[in-house]
Amino acid sequence: MGKAVEVGVPEVVGKAKEFFKALKGGKREGWDKDVLQVVLDAGVMWGNEDDYEWVLESYMNATSNLDRSRYLQALAASPEPYLQQRTLEMALSGKVRKQDVVRLISLVSFMTPTGHTTTWSFLLDSFPAFVAYFGKDTDWTRFNDLLTALSADFLRKWDADLARRLFVDRSVKDVLAGWDWVPERSDLAVKKGLEKCEGRMAWINKWGAEVGKWLEDEAAV
């Protein structure tokens, strides 16, 4: 059901939105935990700003960490860049547990097609604040994992080149304010991601046109 909601299968999305409406109306008993998460995600992904606000309010009022985690994931499901930006800004606002911050940023990046661009822009703008919030002595392993995943999914060479300059070559630290320090092993994390990115780009350059034509021919049948 989750994948069907993600790709927008009309019948499944419609049913999930019905469930979401019932959830907003107070019906909660008897929900399977996995179905509940899909319904929440669908409500934000295929809903409107009012639906986002309802989930946000539910998150703020939740009393259990499990419920807060569910609502937090749902907030990351919005495909709207301005709502993604709100969610990302909330990550560093103190309203999200520190151990959940990187997870939330990762979810925003990968739950929708638009999330990656919004997340990368946020990271570029907010990295000094990110470092100040966590402190240089924290464990940056999960952040480095996020860097690997982000770097692997670049679609523009400019973004890939900038990531390399920021984290590997360290050649722009005097240009971007606050970039005088990066986490240990972040260079390796970005290198690993960029290797995957370059492999994907090479495949697209070699086979993209042929695959695109095949898909067009299949759609015309």
Order of alpha helices (4+ residues) and beta strands (2+ residues): alpha-alpha-alpha-alpha-alpha-alpha-alpha-alpha-alpha-alpha-alpha
